[in-house]
Amino acid sequence: MAKKTGYPEVIGWRERISLPEFGIEHIPAKIDTGARTAALHAVDQTVFEVDGERWVEFMIPVHNRRSSGRVRTRVVDEREIKNTGGIPERRLIVRTQLLLGRHRWLIDVSLANRAKMEFDLILGRTAIRRRGILVDPGHSYLLDARKDPKKVKSKTRSKDAEGRR
């Protein structure tokens, strides 16, 4: 959704997002335009059927979760997705509502064990495609900064990187 000015909203390479249907509020997420699919840290997955449809129950071990209960939701797909090492993994895909700043829409998310990763959630390019959003890879938490300009973080090059040491 573009602003009324016609300009896209600019977000950083990291932003705080919410997945209210899963009880997650304001967790740091990596905006990864190199990844196609969004991925959520989900463990202890159990697949079952309800009225002939596949469902999954799982735990989301993130610290910003409102409740410690298990999540139950319908499986919308299952497909091969390359992990960070480039190795294909078979993953369940679920659909849920995403809140990113003033934006709200449905996204498809793959369930993965991201215990060794820095971010419990990554948003791939299909999650933000056609939403009037541009990613500024040089900044983080731009949506937070609009609420409080002191919170903006930017990547700075070290003196080593600039060759001044």
CYANA upper distance limits for C-alpha pairs under 8 A (distance plus 0.5 A):
  1 MET  CA    103 HIS  CA      7.76
  1 MET  CA    130 ARG  CA      8.23
  1 MET  CA    131 ARG  CA      5.25
  1 MET  CA    132 GLY  CA      5.53
  1 MET  CA    133 ILE  CA      8.20
  2 ALA  CA      6 GLY  CA      6.58
  2 ALA  CA      7 TYR  CA      6.85
  2 ALA  CA      8 PRO  CA      5.66
  2 ALA  CA      9 GLU  CA      7.07
  2 ALA  CA    131 ARG  CA      7.25
  2 ALA  CA    132 GLY  CA      4.91
  2 ALA  CA    133 ILE  CA      7.75
  3 LYS  CA      7 TYR  CA      6.52
  3 LYS  CA      8 PRO  CA      6.87
  3 LYS  CA      9 GLU  CA      7.37
  3 LYS  CA    132 GLY  CA      8.25
  7 TYR  CA    132 GLY  CA      8.21
  8 PRO  CA    132 GLY  CA      5.14
  8 PRO  CA    133 ILE  CA      5.66
  8 PRO  CA    134 LEU  CA      6.80
  9 GLU  CA    132 GLY  CA      6.67
  9 GLU  CA    133 ILE  CA      5.31
  9 GLU  CA    134 LEU  CA      6.63
 10 VAL  CA    133 ILE  CA      6.28
 10 VAL  CA    134 LEU  CA      5.25
 10 VAL  CA    135 VAL  CA      6.24
 10 VAL  CA    136 ASP  CA      6.97
 10 VAL  CA    142 LEU  CA      8.03
 11 ILE  CA     15 GLU  CA      7.66
 11 ILE  CA    133 ILE  CA      7.49
 11 ILE  CA    134 LEU  CA      6.71
 11 ILE  CA    135 VAL  CA      5.52
 11 ILE  CA    136 ASP  CA      6.50
 11 ILE  CA    139 HIS  CA      8.40
 11 ILE  CA    140 SER  CA      8.01
 11 ILE  CA    141 TYR  CA      7.63
 11 ILE  CA    142 LEU  CA      5.95
 11 ILE  CA    143 LEU  CA      6.96
 12 GLY  CA     31 ILE  CA      8.07
 12 GLY  CA    135 VAL  CA      6.05
 12 GLY  CA    136 ASP  CA      5.46
 12 GLY  CA    137 PRO  CA      6.52
 12 GLY  CA    138 GLY  CA      7.62
 12 GLY  CA    139 HIS  CA      5.30
 12 GLY  CA    140 SER  CA      4.74
 12 GLY  CA    141 TYR  CA      6.04
 12 GLY  CA    142 LEU  CA      5.93
 12 GLY  CA    143 LEU  CA      8.36
 13 TRP  CA     30 LYS  CA      6.47
 13 TRP  CA     31 ILE  CA      5.47
 13 TRP  CA     32 ASP  CA      7.69
 13 TRP  CA    135 VAL  CA      6.69
 13 TRP  CA    136 ASP  CA      6.72
 13 TRP  CA    137 PRO  CA      5.51
 13 TRP  CA    138 GLY  CA      7.78
 13 TRP  CA    139 HIS  CA      6.81
 13 TRP  CA    140 SER  CA      5.98
 13 TRP  CA    141 TYR  CA      8.17
 14 ARG  CA     28 PRO  CA      7.06
 14 ARG  CA     29 ALA  CA      6.10
 14 ARG  CA     30 LYS  CA      5.14
 14 ARG  CA     31 ILE  CA      6.22
 14 ARG  CA    139 HIS  CA      8.20
 14 ARG  CA    140 SER  CA      5.33
 14 ARG  CA    141 TYR  CA      6.18
 15 GLU  CA     28 PRO  CA      6.13
 15 GLU  CA     29 ALA  CA      6.01
 15 GLU  CA     30 LYS  CA      7.24
 15 GLU  CA     31 ILE  CA      7.80
 15 GLU  CA    100 LEU  CA      8.34
 15 GLU  CA    140 SER  CA      6.85
 15 GLU  CA    141 TYR  CA      5.08
 15 GLU  CA    142 LEU  CA      7.59
 15 GLU  CA    143 LEU  CA      7.46
 15 GLU  CA    144 ASP  CA      8.35
 16 ARG  CA     26 HIS  CA      5.31
 16 ARG  CA     27 ILE  CA      5.52
 16 ARG  CA     28 PRO  CA      4.92
 16 ARG  CA     29 ALA  CA      6.40
 16 ARG  CA    100 LEU  CA      7.63
 16 ARG  CA    141 TYR  CA      7.30
 16 ARG  CA    143 LEU  CA      8.44
 16 ARG  CA    144 ASP  CA      8.29
 17 ILE  CA     25 GLU  CA      7.18
 17 ILE  CA     26 HIS  CA      5.24
 17 ILE  CA     27 ILE  CA      5.98
 17 ILE  CA     28 PRO  CA      6.99
 17 ILE  CA     29 ALA  CA      7.03
 17 ILE  CA     98 LEU  CA      7.63
 17 ILE  CA     99 LEU  CA      6.20
 17 ILE  CA    100 LEU  CA      5.56
 17 ILE  CA    101 GLY  CA      7.87
 18 SER  CA     24 ILE  CA      5.91
 18 SER  CA     25 GLU  CA      4.82
 18 SER  CA     26 HIS  CA      5.48
 18 SER  CA     27 ILE  CA      6.98
 18 SER  CA     98 LEU  CA      6.48
 18 SER  CA     99 LEU  CA      5.52
 18 SER  CA    100 LEU  CA      7.34
 19 LEU  CA     23 GLY  CA      6.88
 19 LEU  CA     24 ILE  CA      5.49
 19 LEU  CA     25 GLU  CA      6.90
 19 LEU  CA     96 THR  CA      7.45
 19 LEU  CA     97 GLN  CA      6.35
 19 LEU  CA     98 LEU  CA      5.60
 19 LEU  CA     99 LEU  CA      6.91
 20 PRO  CA     24 ILE  CA      6.06
 20 PRO  CA     25 GLU  CA      7.11
 20 PRO  CA     97 GLN  CA      7.30
 20 PRO  CA     98 LEU  CA      7.90
 20 PRO  CA     99 LEU  CA      8.26
 21 GLU  CA     96 THR  CA      7.05
 21 GLU  CA     97 GLN  CA      7.10
 22 PHE  CA     71 VAL  CA      6.79
 22 PHE  CA     96 THR  CA      8.32
 23 GLY  CA     65 ARG  CA      6.05
 23 GLY  CA     66 ARG  CA      5.69
 23 GLY  CA     67 SER  CA      7.01
 24 ILE  CA     64 ASN  CA      6.57
 24 ILE  CA     65 ARG  CA      5.05
 24 ILE  CA     66 ARG  CA      6.68
 25 GLU  CA     64 ASN  CA      6.53
 25 GLU  CA     65 ARG  CA      6.97
 25 GLU  CA     66 ARG  CA      7.79
 26 HIS  CA     64 ASN  CA      7.56
 27 ILE  CA     64 ASN  CA      6.68
 28 PRO  CA    119 PHE  CA      7.33
 28 PRO  CA    120 ASP  CA      8.27
 28 PRO  CA    121 LEU  CA      7.96
 29 ALA  CA    119 PHE  CA      6.48
 29 ALA  CA    120 ASP  CA      7.47
 29 ALA  CA    121 LEU  CA      5.54
 29 ALA  CA    122 ILE  CA      5.90
 29 ALA  CA    123 LEU  CA      7.41
 30 LYS  CA    119 PHE  CA      6.93
 30 LYS  CA    121 LEU  CA      7.10
 30 LYS  CA    122 ILE  CA      5.23
 30 LYS  CA    123 LEU  CA      6.72
 31 ILE  CA    122 ILE  CA      6.38
 31 ILE  CA    123 LEU  CA      5.39
 31 ILE  CA    124 GLY  CA      6.93
 31 ILE  CA    125 ARG  CA      8.46
 31 ILE  CA    135 VAL  CA      8.14
 32 ASP  CA    122 ILE  CA      6.82
 32 ASP  CA    123 LEU  CA      6.26
 32 ASP  CA    124 GLY  CA      5.57
 32 ASP  CA    125 ARG  CA      7.21
 33 THR  CA    123 LEU  CA      8.23
 33 THR  CA    124 GLY  CA      5.89
 33 THR  CA    125 ARG  CA      5.14
 34 GLY  CA    124 GLY  CA      7.43
 34 GLY  CA    125 ARG  CA      7.56
 35 ALA  CA    123 LEU  CA      8.20
 35 ALA  CA    124 GLY  CA      5.15
 35 ALA  CA    125 ARG  CA      6.77
 36 ARG  CA    124 GLY  CA      5.25
 36 ARG  CA    125 ARG  CA      5.72
 36 ARG  CA    126 THR  CA      6.30
 37 THR  CA    108 ASP  CA      7.88
 37 THR  CA    109 VAL  CA      7.09
 37 THR  CA    110 SER  CA      7.37
 37 THR  CA    123 LEU  CA      7.41
 37 THR  CA    124 GLY  CA      5.18
 37 THR  CA    125 ARG  CA      7.33
 37 THR  CA    126 THR  CA      6.73
 37 THR  CA    127 ALA  CA      7.59
 38 ALA  CA    107 ILE  CA      8.49
 38 ALA  CA    108 ASP  CA      7.31
 38 ALA  CA    109 VAL  CA      5.33
 38 ALA  CA    110 SER  CA      6.60
 38 ALA  CA    121 LEU  CA      7.74
 38 ALA  CA    122 ILE  CA      5.86
 38 ALA  CA    123 LEU  CA      4.84
 38 ALA  CA    124 GLY  CA      5.12
 38 ALA  CA    125 ARG  CA      8.38
 38 ALA  CA    126 THR  CA      8.24
 38 ALA  CA    127 ALA  CA      7.06
 39 ALA  CA    109 VAL  CA      5.82
 39 ALA  CA    110 SER  CA      5.18
 39 ALA  CA    111 LEU  CA      6.39
 39 ALA  CA    112 ALA  CA      6.86
 39 ALA  CA    121 LEU  CA      6.14
 39 ALA  CA    122 ILE  CA      5.83
 39 ALA  CA    123 LEU  CA      7.26
 39 ALA  CA    124 GLY  CA      8.27
 40 LEU  CA    109 VAL  CA      7.00
 40 LEU  CA    110 SER  CA      6.74
 40 LEU  CA    111 LEU  CA      5.74
 40 LEU  CA    112 ALA  CA      6.46
 40 LEU  CA    113 ASN  CA      8.32
 40 LEU  CA    114 ARG  CA      7.84
 40 LEU  CA    120 ASP  CA      6.37
 40 LEU  CA    121 LEU  CA      5.11
 40 LEU  CA    122 ILE  CA      7.28
 41 HIS  CA     60 ILE  CA      6.72
 41 HIS  CA     61 PRO  CA      7.82
 41 HIS  CA     62 VAL  CA      8.35
 41 HIS  CA    111 LEU  CA      6.78
 41 HIS  CA    112 ALA  CA      5.79
 41 HIS  CA    113 ASN  CA      5.67
 41 HIS  CA    114 ARG  CA      5.36
 41 HIS  CA    115 ALA  CA      7.49
 41 HIS  CA    120 ASP  CA      5.49
 41 HIS  CA    121 LEU  CA      6.84
 42 ALA  CA     58 PHE  CA      6.68
 42 ALA  CA     59 MET  CA      6.09
 42 ALA  CA     60 ILE  CA      5.31
 42 ALA  CA     61 PRO  CA      7.54
 42 ALA  CA    111 LEU  CA      5.98
 42 ALA  CA    112 ALA  CA      6.09
 42 ALA  CA    113 ASN  CA      6.22
 42 ALA  CA    114 ARG  CA      8.05
 43 VAL  CA     58 PHE  CA      6.35
 43 VAL  CA     59 MET  CA      5.77
 43 VAL  CA     60 ILE  CA      6.94
 43 VAL  CA     61 PRO  CA      7.99
 43 VAL  CA    112 ALA  CA      7.84
 43 VAL  CA    113 ASN  CA      6.55
 44 ASP  CA     57 GLU  CA      8.41
 44 ASP  CA     58 PHE  CA      5.85
 44 ASP  CA     59 MET  CA      6.54
 45 GLN  CA     56 VAL  CA      7.01
 45 GLN  CA     57 GLU  CA      6.14
 45 GLN  CA     58 PHE  CA      4.90
 45 GLN  CA     59 MET  CA      7.70
 46 THR  CA     56 VAL  CA      5.97
 46 THR  CA     57 GLU  CA      5.67
 46 THR  CA     58 PHE  CA      6.90
 47 VAL  CA     54 ARG  CA      7.29
 47 VAL  CA     55 TRP  CA      6.17
 47 VAL  CA     56 VAL  CA      4.86
 47 VAL  CA     57 GLU  CA      6.97
 48 PHE  CA     54 ARG  CA      6.35
 48 PHE  CA     55 TRP  CA      5.82
 48 PHE  CA     56 VAL  CA      6.65
 49 GLU  CA     53 GLU  CA      5.82
 49 GLU  CA     54 ARG  CA      5.20
 49 GLU  CA     55 TRP  CA      6.19
 50 VAL  CA     54 ARG  CA      7.07
 50 VAL  CA     55 TRP  CA      7.29
 53 GLU  CA     74 ARG  CA      7.88
 53 GLU  CA     75 VAL  CA      8.40
 54 ARG  CA     74 ARG  CA      6.63
 54 ARG  CA     75 VAL  CA      6.03
 55 TRP  CA     72 ARG  CA      7.53
 55 TRP  CA     73 THR  CA      6.14
 55 TRP  CA     74 ARG  CA      4.69
 55 TRP  CA     75 VAL  CA      5.55
 56 VAL  CA     72 ARG  CA      6.24
 56 VAL  CA     73 THR  CA      6.21
 56 VAL  CA     74 ARG  CA      6.76
 56 VAL  CA     75 VAL  CA      6.80
 57 GLU  CA     70 ARG  CA      6.91
 57 GLU  CA     71 VAL  CA      5.91
 57 GLU  CA     72 ARG  CA      4.89
 57 GLU  CA     73 THR  CA      7.18
 58 PHE  CA     70 ARG  CA      6.01
 58 PHE  CA     71 VAL  CA      5.89
 58 PHE  CA     72 ARG  CA      7.27
 59 MET  CA     68 SER  CA      8.40
 59 MET  CA     69 GLY  CA      7.63
 59 MET  CA     70 ARG  CA      5.47
 59 MET  CA     71 VAL  CA      6.71
 60 ILE  CA     65 ARG  CA      8.15
 60 ILE  CA     70 ARG  CA      8.03
 60 ILE  CA     71 VAL  CA      8.21
 61 PRO  CA     65 ARG  CA      8.24
 62 VAL  CA    120 ASP  CA      7.40
 73 THR  CA     94 VAL  CA      7.55
 74 ARG  CA     94 VAL  CA      6.92
 74 ARG  CA     95 ARG  CA      8.24
 75 VAL  CA     92 LEU  CA      7.09
 75 VAL  CA     93 ILE  CA      6.38
 75 VAL  CA     94 VAL  CA      5.47
 75 VAL  CA     95 ARG  CA      8.15
 76 VAL  CA     92 LEU  CA      8.35
 76 VAL  CA     93 ILE  CA      6.19
 76 VAL  CA     94 VAL  CA      5.83
 76 VAL  CA     95 ARG  CA      7.24
 77 ASP  CA     92 LEU  CA      6.62
 77 ASP  CA     93 ILE  CA      5.44
 77 ASP  CA     94 VAL  CA      7.51
 78 GLU  CA     90 ARG  CA      7.32
 78 GLU  CA     91 ARG  CA      6.05
 78 GLU  CA     92 LEU  CA      4.97
 78 GLU  CA     93 ILE  CA      6.09
 79 ARG  CA     89 GLU  CA      8.47
 79 ARG  CA     90 ARG  CA      5.93
 79 ARG  CA     91 ARG  CA      6.11
 79 ARG  CA     92 LEU  CA      7.29
 79 ARG  CA     93 ILE  CA      8.10
 80 GLU  CA     88 PRO  CA      6.09
 80 GLU  CA     89 GLU  CA      5.72
 80 GLU  CA     90 ARG  CA      4.97
 80 GLU  CA     91 ARG  CA      6.76
 81 ILE  CA     87 ILE  CA      8.49
 81 ILE  CA     88 PRO  CA      5.65
 81 ILE  CA     89 GLU  CA      5.81
 81 ILE  CA     90 ARG  CA      6.87
 81 ILE  CA     91 ARG  CA      7.22
 82 LYS  CA     86 GLY  CA      5.47
 82 LYS  CA     87 ILE  CA      5.51
 82 LYS  CA     88 PRO  CA      4.51
 82 LYS  CA     89 GLU  CA      6.45
 83 ASN  CA     87 ILE  CA      5.95
 83 ASN  CA     88 PRO  CA      6.65
 83 ASN  CA     89 GLU  CA      7.13
 91 ARG  CA    110 SER  CA      6.51
 91 ARG  CA    111 LEU  CA      6.65
 91 ARG  CA    112 ALA  CA      7.37
 92 LEU  CA    110 SER  CA      6.12
 92 LEU  CA    111 LEU  CA      6.23
 93 ILE  CA    108 ASP  CA      6.79
 93 ILE  CA    109 VAL  CA      5.90
 93 ILE  CA    110 SER  CA      4.90
 93 ILE  CA    111 LEU  CA      6.89
 94 VAL  CA    108 ASP  CA      6.07
 94 VAL  CA    109 VAL  CA      5.88
 94 VAL  CA    110 SER  CA      6.95
 94 VAL  CA    111 LEU  CA      8.11
 95 ARG  CA    106 LEU  CA      7.06
 95 ARG  CA    107 ILE  CA      6.06
 95 ARG  CA    108 ASP  CA      4.92
 95 ARG  CA    109 VAL  CA      6.63
 96 THR  CA    106 LEU  CA      5.90
 96 THR  CA    107 ILE  CA      6.16
 96 THR  CA    108 ASP  CA      7.11
 96 THR  CA    109 VAL  CA      8.05
 97 GLN  CA    104 ARG  CA      7.33
 97 GLN  CA    105 TRP  CA      6.00
 97 GLN  CA    106 LEU  CA      4.84
 97 GLN  CA    107 ILE  CA      6.71
 98 LEU  CA    103 HIS  CA      8.44
 98 LEU  CA    104 ARG  CA      6.05
 98 LEU  CA    105 TRP  CA      5.97
 98 LEU  CA    106 LEU  CA      6.39
 98 LEU  CA    107 ILE  CA      6.97
 99 LEU  CA    103 HIS  CA      6.22
 99 LEU  CA    104 ARG  CA      5.12
 99 LEU  CA    105 TRP  CA      7.46
100 LEU  CA    104 ARG  CA      6.94
101 GLY  CA    143 LEU  CA      6.44
107 ILE  CA    127 ALA  CA      6.13
108 ASP  CA    127 ALA  CA      7.70
114 ARG  CA    119 PHE  CA      8.06
114 ARG  CA    120 ASP  CA      6.62
115 ALA  CA    120 ASP  CA      8.07
123 LEU  CA    127 ALA  CA      6.55
123 LEU  CA    128 ILE  CA      8.05
124 GLY  CA    128 ILE  CA      7.74
125 ARG  CA    129 ARG  CA      6.34
128 ILE  CA    133 ILE  CA      7.28
129 ARG  CA    133 ILE  CA      8.20
138 GLY  CA    154 SER  CA      6.20
138 GLY  CA    155 LYS  CA      5.91
139 HIS  CA    152 VAL  CA      7.83
139 HIS  CA    153 LYS  CA      6.26
139 HIS  CA    154 SER  CA      4.71
139 HIS  CA    155 LYS  CA      6.61
140 SER  CA    152 VAL  CA      6.99
140 SER  CA    153 LYS  CA      5.67
140 SER  CA    154 SER  CA      6.47
140 SER  CA    155 LYS  CA      8.45
141 TYR  CA    145 ALA  CA      6.88
141 TYR  CA    151 LYS  CA      7.97
141 TYR  CA    152 VAL  CA      6.53
141 TYR  CA    153 LYS  CA      7.21
142 LEU  CA    146 ARG  CA      6.91
142 LEU  CA    152 VAL  CA      6.37
142 LEU  CA    153 LYS  CA      8.30
143 LEU  CA    147 LYS  CA      7.50
144 ASP  CA    148 ASP  CA      6.70
144 ASP  CA    149 PRO  CA      8.17
144 ASP  CA    151 LYS  CA      6.94
144 ASP  CA    152 VAL  CA      7.59
145 ALA  CA    149 PRO  CA      4.80
145 ALA  CA    150 LYS  CA      7.00
145 ALA  CA    151 LYS  CA      5.53
145 ALA  CA    152 VAL  CA      5.33
148 ASP  CA    152 VAL  CA      8.44
157 ARG  CA    161 ALA  CA      6.47
157 ARG  CA    162 GLU  CA      7.24
158 SER  CA    162 GLU  CA      6.95
159 LYS  CA    163 GLY  CA      6.61
159 LYS  CA    164 ARG  CA      5.83
159 LYS  CA    165 ARG  CA      6.54
160 ASP  CA    164 ARG  CA      6.61
160 ASP  CA    165 ARG  CA      6.16
